[in-house]
Amino acid sequence: MNNLGEKIKNRREELGLSIEELSEKTMLSVAIIRDLENGAFSRYEGDETYVKMYLRKISSALGLDEDEMTQAYVDLTQQMRQQEIDNQEDQEKKKEEDVQKHKDFQFERPNYNSKSTVYEDKSHLKYVKAVVGVVLVALIVGVVYFGISYTKSSTTSKTYTKTENSTSGNVSTKKKSTKKKATTKKKSTTKKKKTTKKVTFNRLGTMNYQVVVPKSTKKVTLKVVFGARCWVGFTYNGSSSNTSGLKSTIYTKGQTVTADLNVSEFNSLRIRNGNNVGTKYYINNVEVPFTSAEQQMTVTTLSLTKVVK
């Protein structure tokens, strides 16, 4: 199954080209060319269209027949799919055999005890247990009732009389002048600072992120800073488009692409990158938080889905 990769490698070596030189001619990353020469086509499952484009560029650079190379790749993918189908059929057949073995298996009849006392009807024990339970409940209720009646009889209500001493004669009383101090309360006026809510990201899977946009946001700005020379394809809302500055083409290292997207129209964005090493993506100046493993990937497809909260 690696005849196609060996053919590319042998032709490149005949021409005296290194992988790096072939990468410069085809504008493809070294990792892609190395994968194709090693026959690692399973890594690009679902991206057959891109692989055909890669093969045509390589064939053109090496002087090979483009149609013959792409047809060889189509035949190879068909073989891989047929092998997967055969593996699935073998697994299903194995499951059916395991189920049949389980059905055919029978347990031996247990050796029952011959003593009659083991199988006697002991349902009368239930009634005995019920009677014992009722007696215990009655005893508990009686003890509680006796304790309550005893405490009531032992307590006596005590009454207290308040005695007042009366005096006769003239009594002079001085009126104390009380001055009320007026207290003024100062109302503290605090100005509430308006905080602008930024977009956040929820990671759904490998290179698959959810963009959480605040309700008040009308537009978001996409910014891409490329870390290496690469070919990039943009898919906006499920279709390839060059609107809003999103142009599918070859970008150089350090080049920046920005695009303003209306929140009401923006639903999803898919960015296919042939050499993603060092490339950074921003939404409203907030960087997409890639994991360390994602930062080391070369051929990537970044999926961004909008959610308004």
DAJO-V53637 format. One record per pair of residues at least 6 apart in sequence whose ideal C-beta (glycine too) atoms are under 8 Angstrom apart, sorted by the first residue. I is the first residue (numbers start at 1). GAP is how many residues later the second one is. D is the distance in whole Angstrom. If there is no record, write none. Layout:
# DAJO-V53637
I;GAP;D
I;GAP;D
This chain:
# DAJO-V53637
1;38;6
1;75;6
1;78;6
1;79;7
2;36;7
2;37;3
3;69;8
4;32;8
4;35;7
4;65;7
4;68;5
4;69;6
4;72;6
5;31;6
5;32;5
5;33;6
5;34;4
6;31;8
6;33;8
7;57;8
7;62;8
7;65;8
8;25;8
8;28;6
8;29;5
8;50;6
8;54;7
8;56;8
9;28;4
11;51;5
11;52;8
11;53;6
12;7;8
12;10;6
12;25;8
12;50;6
15;47;6
15;48;8
17;8;8
17;45;8
19;11;5
19;14;5
19;15;6
19;18;8
20;10;6
22;6;8
22;11;6
22;36;7
22;39;6
22;40;8
23;6;6
23;7;5
23;10;6
25;36;4
26;7;7
26;28;8
26;31;4
26;32;6
26;34;8
26;35;5
27;30;7
27;202;7
27;204;6
27;223;5
27;247;8
28;26;6
28;29;6
28;30;7
28;203;7
28;246;6
29;199;8
29;201;7
29;245;6
29;246;4
29;269;5
29;270;7
31;244;7
31;267;4
31;268;7
32;22;6
32;242;7
32;243;8
32;266;7
32;267;6
33;25;7
35;6;8
35;8;6
35;9;8
36;15;8
36;18;7
36;19;7
36;22;7
41;10;7
41;32;7
41;35;6
41;36;7
41;39;7
42;38;7
43;256;8
44;6;7
44;7;5
44;255;8
47;254;8
48;25;8
48;29;6
50;222;7
51;22;6
52;18;5
52;21;6
55;11;7
55;14;5
55;15;6
55;18;6
56;10;5
56;13;7
56;14;7
58;6;8
58;11;8
59;6;7
59;7;4
59;10;5
60;6;6
113;6;8
197;17;4
197;19;7
197;20;8
198;16;8
198;86;6
198;88;6
199;12;6
199;13;6
199;14;5
199;15;7
199;18;8
199;21;7
199;84;5
199;85;5
199;87;5
200;12;5
200;86;8
201;8;5
201;9;7
201;10;6
201;11;7
201;82;8
201;85;8
201;87;6
201;88;6
202;7;7
202;8;4
202;10;6
202;105;8
203;6;6
203;7;8
203;86;7
203;88;8
204;6;6
204;101;8
206;87;8
206;88;7
207;87;6
207;90;7
207;93;5
207;94;6
207;95;5
207;96;7
208;95;5
209;79;6
209;93;8
209;94;7
209;95;6
209;96;8
210;94;8
210;95;5
210;97;5
211;9;7
211;72;6
211;93;5
211;94;7
211;95;5
211;96;7
212;95;5
212;96;8
212;97;5
213;7;6
213;50;6
213;93;6
213;94;7
213;95;5
213;96;7
214;94;8
214;95;7
215;93;6
215;94;7
217;46;6
217;67;8
217;91;8
218;44;7
218;45;6
218;46;8
219;41;5
219;42;7
219;43;6
219;44;6
220;40;8
220;41;5
220;43;6
220;46;7
220;63;6
220;64;5
221;37;6
221;38;7
221;39;5
221;40;7
221;61;8
221;62;7
221;63;6
221;64;8
222;24;8
222;35;8
222;36;7
222;37;5
222;38;8
222;39;6
222;47;7
222;59;8
222;60;7
222;61;6
223;33;7
223;34;7
223;35;5
223;58;7
223;59;4
223;60;8
223;62;7
224;8;8
224;32;7
224;33;5
224;34;8
224;47;7
224;55;7
224;56;7
224;57;6
224;58;8
225;29;7
225;30;8
225;31;5
225;54;7
225;55;5
225;57;8
226;6;8
226;25;5
226;26;7
226;27;6
226;28;7
226;29;5
226;30;8
226;31;8
226;52;8
226;53;5
227;26;6
227;49;8
227;50;6
227;51;2
227;52;5
227;53;7
228;25;5
228;47;5
228;48;8
228;49;5
228;50;6
228;51;7
229;21;7
229;22;7
229;23;5
229;24;6
229;46;7
230;20;7
230;21;6
230;43;6
230;44;5
230;45;4
230;46;7
230;49;7
231;18;7
231;19;5
231;20;8
231;42;8
231;43;4
231;44;8
232;16;7
232;17;7
232;18;8
232;19;6
232;39;7
232;40;7
232;41;5
232;42;7
233;7;7
233;15;4
233;38;8
233;39;4
234;6;7
234;7;7
234;8;8
234;12;4
234;13;7
234;14;5
234;35;7
234;36;7
234;37;6
234;38;8
235;6;8
235;34;7
235;35;4
235;36;8
235;37;7
236;7;7
236;8;7
236;10;6
236;30;8
236;32;8
236;33;6
237;28;7
237;29;7
237;30;5
237;31;6
237;32;8
238;29;8
238;30;7
240;8;6
242;6;7
244;15;4
244;16;6
244;17;6
245;12;6
245;13;6
245;14;4
246;11;7
246;13;5
247;10;8
251;6;7
253;25;8
261;8;8
263;43;7
263;45;7
266;40;5
267;38;7
267;39;6
268;35;7
268;36;7
268;37;5
268;38;7
269;34;8
269;35;4
270;31;6
270;32;7
270;33;5
270;34;8
271;10;7
271;30;7
271;31;4
271;33;8
272;28;8
272;29;5
273;6;6
273;26;7
273;27;5
273;28;8
273;29;7
274;24;8
274;25;6
275;23;6
275;24;8
276;21;6
276;22;6
276;23;7
276;24;4
276;26;8
277;18;8
277;19;7
277;20;8
277;21;6
280;7;6
280;8;8
281;6;7
281;7;4
281;21;7
282;6;7
283;21;7
288;14;7
288;16;8
294;6;7
